[in-house]
Structures are given as C-alpha cells and as structure tokens.
C-alpha cells in the first residue's frame, strides 16, 4: 500500500487533502546566501528598518532582509500563518527546504503544535547556496547522505523527508551548461528517487534556458525516475529582463506557454508556485498573478490539468499576512476562485489542489 511520508509520520494518500506543493516553513539560508541577499540591497536609513506598519511596503518587496533576527520568522509566526491557510481549507504543506535550509529543531517543535501535514525534503540546493562541506561532495557521498535521512531521520530526529529536492541555477565556467555541483546533485537525487519511488522536485532559476532544464529531466528519466514523480518548480513566470523592457518603449510584456509546454511534453509535472510573490528584482520582472493565471488557463485548455500543482514559495517574513501580504492563502483565495469564475470544472480544481499532490507524493 502506498504512503506519503510527513514530518509526523506516514499517512495514506487519501489523508493528505488540500495541499500547497511548494512552500517553506522555518527556513534558514547558508551564510553565503545571506551575504549575497543583504549585500545586494542599497544602504537604507535605519528608520526604514524598524518593524512598523509604515515600513511594511518596503519589507514586502524584499527590504525585510534587514530584519536579520526575524527575517525567517518564529514558531508563533508560522502557527498564525498556518491558521490562515487552514481557514481556507488547507490541510498539507510541502516544505521544499533541503539540507542546509532547515531549522530542524524548531521545525520539530512546530510540527508538534499543528495538525497540518508537513512534508519535508532531503537533497541539496544550488552550487553556491549549500553548506560548505557539500560543495565538492561526490554523487556517492550525496546518495549516502540522502538515504541516511530517508531511513534514519533528519539531523538526529525521527522526522523523515517525503521528497527529494535538487536545484539548477548556476552555470558552469563555459556559461553554456549547468554547474557541475548541481548536475552531481541532480544525478544523486535521481538515483535515490528511483530506488525508493519518491518524487523528485527541481528548483530552476529563470531565465535559465529551457534546453538546460530538459537535459536534467533526461538525467532523471535515464536514472529510472517515473515522469509523474518529477516536479519542475517555479514554472509560472515568463521573466522579462528589466533593462530590455524599460529601454524599449514599444516593448510589451509577452506571456507565452512555450517554456512550460516543452517541459510538460516530457510527461513530468510543473509547479506554479509564485502566487502572491511580493519580491521586486532589479534584473528581471516576475509575472503578476493575472499574467500567471493566463499561463495556467492556457495550459489547462491544452489538457495538462493532470500535471500541474500550485504553491507560493513562502520563504520569509515578507510573504506573511502579518506583513500585509497573502501568506499561504493566495492560490486558495485568488487562483481557484478565478478558475471557477472562468467556468472550469470542479474536477480540475480538485486535481490541482488535492489529487495531483497525493499522486506525486505517494510512494
């Protein structure tokens, strides 16, 4: 009988319920990633870094990085955010935080105080955003590490991961291929996922060429991972380079499904997981939620409803309702009601939020 592994133990697929398939709970980042995040922001007056309502708009767009002590939130903060999600019918969260991004002991306490099903991850993140001891880890060393967590628990706890997580984001020196460290992790995760029948979720950073993403999907498939157990994250954006856009007055935002369709043609799943994302980047512009909805609707019209899941990539203080944002509630309160208004059948909504997550997570 298939089961889904949550941080509190195994459940049946039928128990999972309404699920956000890519979010985070008590997250931490490597020192290098924090340095990069804080270092890219301009010098800001100290008064704007004070926790106060007049600063919330600045915090929502990324300025909350200056709240270094509370940037990733507390147990009490997440319990409040969970309550908002549950009020919208939420029953399960996939926490896509791999090794080096988890505040494990606090997560253990968080899990004990909520009846939400939380599915955790093992794996490694991007080449430059992973613990230093794993920069040059071989495939065999990584396989051993991931299997140890699956079989024995995460970092000395009884909590076990329910998914594998890898990332492609950084380019190799030739600027034409994925960084070797990331390719090694993809290969290691693929072997473990194939062995255990678990799902494999891959972060990809737009505007990474889709051809490179397809190459890594082929690595997974060749290792024996079933296509319906592969999830490619962050596939709801058609990122426009900011400089190109603002320097060309006649240029319009062009929203296409070409990138998503090429991935879906492999038979894998995509996660549209930036609903309500408040962040503003200088180098490229994320889609807004109506542009994101346009992509989703086109893909549904093309018949891909069995291969799409949803999330928010909630990963810090600026995302929460406490900061005046949507928290874990944006796709329950915006996306799904909009699909109903557009007269999509209730069975489609059931697939996006319940059936597809249960199928993907069960092994």
Residue pairs with C-beta under 8 A, 6 or more apart in sequence:
1 12
2 12
2 13
2 362
2 363
3 10
3 11
3 12
3 13
3 362
3 363
4 10
4 11
4 12
4 13
4 15
4 16
4 117
4 119
4 162
4 358
4 361
4 362
4 363
5 119
5 160
5 161
5 162
5 363
6 92
6 117
6 118
6 119
6 120
6 162
7 95
7 107
7 108
7 111
7 118
7 119
7 120
7 159
7 160
7 162
8 111
8 117
8 118
8 159
11 117
13 358
13 359
13 361
13 362
14 358
15 117
16 91
16 92
16 117
16 354
16 357
16 358
16 361
17 91
17 92
17 117
17 354
18 89
18 90
18 91
18 92
18 332
18 353
18 354
19 90
19 91
19 92
19 93
19 94
19 117
19 309
19 353
19 354
19 357
19 358
19 361
20 85
20 90
20 92
20 93
20 94
20 310
20 311
20 312
20 328
20 331
21 94
21 231
21 271
21 273
21 309
21 310
21 311
21 356
21 357
21 360
22 94
22 96
22 201
22 231
22 233
22 234
22 271
22 273
22 309
22 311
22 312
22 313
23 93
23 94
23 95
23 96
23 273
23 311
23 312
23 313
23 314
23 315
23 328
24 95
24 96
24 97
24 101
24 313
24 314
24 315
25 78
25 93
25 95
25 97
25 107
25 110
25 118
26 72
26 73
26 75
26 78
26 102
26 103
26 106
26 107
26 110
27 72
27 97
27 101
27 102
27 103
27 315
27 316
28 72
28 100
28 101
28 102
28 103
29 37
29 72
29 101
29 129
30 100
30 101
30 129
30 130
30 131
30 132
32 128
32 129
33 128
33 129
34 68
36 128
37 65
38 65
38 66
38 68
41 62
41 63
41 65
41 66
44 58
44 63
44 66
48 55
48 58
48 63
48 66
49 55
49 63
49 66
49 67
51 67
51 70
55 63
56 323
56 324
57 324
59 67
59 317
59 318
59 323
60 278
60 318
60 323
60 324
60 325
61 278
61 279
61 280
61 318
62 278
62 279
62 280
62 318
63 318
64 71
64 316
64 317
64 318
64 323
65 71
65 316
67 317
70 317
71 316
71 317
72 103
72 315
72 316
72 317
73 81
73 316
73 317
73 320
75 106
75 109
75 110
75 113
77 317
77 320
77 322
78 110
79 110
79 113
79 114
80 320
80 321
80 322
81 314
81 320
81 321
81 322
81 327
81 328
82 90
82 93
82 114
82 116
82 328
84 321
84 327
84 328
84 329
85 93
85 116
85 327
85 328
85 329
85 332
86 116
88 328
88 329
88 332
88 333
89 332
90 116
90 328
90 329
90 332
91 116
91 117
92 116
92 117
92 118
92 119
92 357
93 116
93 117
93 118
93 119
93 328
94 118
94 119
94 121
94 162
94 163
94 201
94 311
94 357
94 361
95 102
95 107
95 118
95 119
95 120
95 121
96 121
96 163
96 165
96 201
96 203
96 233
97 120
97 121
97 165
98 121
98 122
98 123
98 124
98 125
98 165
98 166
99 122
99 123
99 124
99 130
99 131
99 134
99 145
99 149
100 124
100 125
100 129
100 130
100 131
100 134
101 125
102 120
102 154
102 155
104 154
104 155
104 157
104 159
105 157
107 118
107 120
107 159
108 157
108 159
110 118
111 118
111 159
119 161
119 162
119 163
119 361
120 154
120 159
120 160
120 161
120 162
120 163
121 161
121 162
121 163
121 164
121 165
121 201
122 145
122 146
122 149
122 150
122 154
122 161
122 163
122 164
122 165
123 146
123 164
123 165
123 166
123 185
123 189
124 130
124 134
124 137
124 142
124 165
124 166
124 167
124 185
125 165
125 167
125 203
126 167
126 168
126 169
126 170
126 179
126 182
126 203
126 205
127 135
127 169
127 170
127 179
127 181
127 182
128 170
129 167
130 181
134 142
134 145
135 181
136 181
137 145
137 184
138 184
139 184
139 187
139 188
139 191
140 188
142 184
142 185
142 188
142 189
143 188
143 191
143 192
146 164
146 188
146 189
146 192
147 192
147 195
149 155
149 160
149 161
150 160
150 161
150 192
150 196
150 198
151 160
153 159
153 160
154 160
154 161
162 198
162 361
163 198
163 199
163 200
163 201
163 361
164 189
164 192
164 193
164 198
164 199
164 200
164 201
165 189
165 200
165 201
165 202
165 203
166 182
166 185
166 186
166 188
166 189
166 200
166 201
166 202
166 203
167 182
167 185
167 202
167 203
167 204
167 205
168 178
168 182
168 183
168 186
168 202
168 203
168 204
168 205
168 208
168 212
168 213
168 216
169 179
169 182
169 203
169 204
169 205
169 208
170 178
170 179
170 181
170 182
171 177
171 178
171 179
172 178
172 179
172 180
177 183
177 212
178 186
178 212
178 215
178 216
183 216
183 219
186 202
186 216
186 219
186 220
187 219
187 223
189 200
189 220
190 200
190 219
190 220
190 222
190 223
190 224
190 225
191 223
192 198
193 199
193 200
193 220
193 223
193 225
193 229
194 223
194 224
194 225
196 363
197 226
197 229
197 363
198 229
198 363
199 229
199 230
199 231
199 360
199 361
199 363
200 220
200 225
200 229
200 230
200 231
201 231
201 233
201 271
202 213
202 216
202 217
202 220
202 230
202 231
202 232
202 233
203 233
203 234
204 213
204 232
204 233
204 234
204 235
205 234
206 234
206 237
206 239
206 284
207 239
207 241
207 284
210 258
210 259
210 262
210 263
213 232
213 263
214 262
214 263
214 266
217 230
217 232
217 263
217 266
217 268
220 230
221 227
221 230
221 266
227 266
227 267
227 268
228 267
228 268
228 269
228 307
228 359
228 360
229 360
229 363
230 266
230 268
230 269
231 268
231 269
231 270
231 271
231 309
231 360
232 263
232 268
232 269
232 270
232 271
233 270
233 271
233 273
233 313
234 271
234 273
234 274
234 313
235 259
235 260
235 263
235 270
235 271
235 272
236 272
236 273
236 274
236 275
236 287
236 292
236 295
236 296
237 274
237 286
237 287
237 292
238 253
238 254
238 255
238 256
238 259
238 287
238 291
238 295
239 284
239 285
239 286
239 287
240 253
240 254
240 284
240 285
241 283
241 284
242 281
242 282
242 283
242 284
242 285
243 283
244 251
245 251
245 253
245 285
253 285
253 291
255 287
255 291
255 294
255 295
257 295
257 298
257 299
257 302
260 270
260 295
260 299
261 299
261 302
263 270
264 270
264 299
264 304
264 307
267 307
268 307
269 307
269 308
269 309
269 356
269 360
270 307
270 308
270 309
271 308
271 309
271 310
271 311
272 292
272 295
272 296
272 308
272 309
272 310
272 311
273 309
273 310
273 311
273 312
273 313
274 286
274 287
274 292
274 312
274 313
275 289
275 292
275 310
275 311
275 312
275 326
275 330
275 331
275 334
275 335
276 289
276 312
276 319
276 325
276 326
276 327
276 329
276 330
276 331
276 334
277 286
277 312
277 313
277 319
278 318
278 319
278 325
279 286
279 318
287 295
289 330
289 334
289 335
293 335
293 338
296 308
296 335
296 339
297 339
297 342
299 308
300 308
300 339
300 344
300 348
305 348
305 351
305 352
306 351
306 356
307 356
308 351
308 352
308 356
309 352
309 356
309 357
309 360
310 331
310 335
310 352
310 353
311 331
312 319
312 326
312 327
312 328
312 330
312 331
314 320
314 327
314 328
317 323
318 325
319 325
319 326
319 327
320 327
321 327
321 329
326 333
326 334
331 353
332 353
336 349
336 352
336 353
339 348
339 349
340 346
340 349
